[in-house]
Amino acid sequence: MENTIRPMTESDKEEVMAMMEVFYASPAVLSNGTKEIFLNDIENCINDNPYLEGYVFQQQGELMGYAMVAKSFSTEFGKSCIWIEDLYMKREYRGKGLGSAFFTYIAEKYNDAIFRLEVEEENERAIHVYEKSGFSVLPYMEMKK
């Protein structure tokens, strides 16, 4: 059975919302978010927002997970920067190569960009996938306001 990675659409909204609720309630992220934020994120993924893209992982019509990427520019690296904001697979599809397939897909789409993501130190399984896909730890703290 072939896995498909495709852009998120209006018809995915309900199922992506359910996955986001699971993802944001997990220890993989620091904040729990809200339904309002999730809905806004999904809407921005499926409309003409030039900064955010949403993707779903699908097999025979069933959604297995989703990803969201934000686009910006890195003056530090002198090129476009693609932030992997969300990367979530339903439990039964983890460890099946979907994360690695997504990194290959997005690297081919944005072949001259720097890729960044955040990960909780305790999320060893995700860290392994990220390192296997060429990511390395940056030695500085991120701040927000």
Secondary structure, DSSP 8 states (H G I E B T S, - for coil): --EEEEE--GGGHHHHHHHHHHHHTSTTSS----HHHHHHHHHHHHTT-TTEEEEEEEETTEEEEEEEEEEEEETTTTEEEEEEEEEEE-GGGTTSSHHHHHHHHHHHHTTT-EEEE---TT-HHHHHHHHHTT-----S-----
